Amino acid sequence: MSTLKKRFIAGAVCPACSAMDTIQMWDVDGTPNRECVACGFGDTLDAQGNSIPRELPTRVNKSAAKPANPKVQAVQFFPNPKLKKPSE
């Protein structure tokens, strides 16, 4: 089993936190990756060295929201004197 060689890039600035000399790079199957050790920012680079953006979350690619539980009800711990109960 081969180990993954990560190397620090001298003078590189993190695009997320702007910290200098905290970027480490490594290759996975010929694809360069980078990660900031200060803030945890990480991304993948293309052949020209440009960042490959992640897909933006939209209503089309988000998972559907879970329906509300019908057994859950709101509870008022302290009665508000300004709220009046409907007369029956």
Secondary structure as the mmCIF struct_conf table of DSSP 4:
data_model
#
loop_
_struct_conf.conf_type_id
_struct_conf.id
_struct_conf.beg_label_comp_id
_struct_conf.beg_label_asym_id
_struct_conf.beg_label_seq_id
_struct_conf.end_label_comp_id
_struct_conf.end_label_asym_id
_struct_conf.end_label_seq_id
HELX_LH_PP_P HELX_LH_PP_P1 SER A 2 LEU A 4
STRN STRN1 ARG A 7 PHE A 8
TURN_TY1_P TURN_TY1_P1 ALA A 10 GLY A 11
STRN STRN2 VAL A 13 VAL A 13
TURN_TY1_P TURN_TY1_P2 PRO A 15 CYS A 17
STRN STRN3 MET A 20 MET A 20
TURN_TY1_P TURN_TY1_P3 ASP A 21 ASP A 21
STRN STRN4 ILE A 23 VAL A 28
TURN_TY1_P TURN_TY1_P4 ASP A 29 GLY A 30
STRN STRN5 THR A 31 CYS A 36
TURN_TY1_P TURN_TY1_P5 VAL A 37 CYS A 39
STRN STRN6 GLY A 42 THR A 44
STRN STRN7 LEU A 45 LEU A 45
TURN_TY1_P TURN_TY1_P6 ALA A 47 GLN A 48
BEND BEND1 GLY A 49 GLY A 49
STRN STRN8 SER A 51 SER A 51
HELX_LH_PP_P HELX_LH_PP_P2 PRO A 53 PRO A 57
TURN_TY1_P TURN_TY1_P7 ARG A 59 ASN A 61
BEND BEND2 LYS A 62 LYS A 62
HELX_LH_PP_P HELX_LH_PP_P3 SER A 63 ASN A 69
TURN_TY1_P TURN_TY1_P8 PRO A 70 LYS A 71
BEND BEND3 PHE A 77 PHE A 78
TURN_TY1_P TURN_TY1_P9 PRO A 81 LYS A 82
BEND BEND4 LEU A 83 LEU A 83
HELX_LH_PP_P HELX_LH_PP_P4 LYS A 85 SER A 87
#
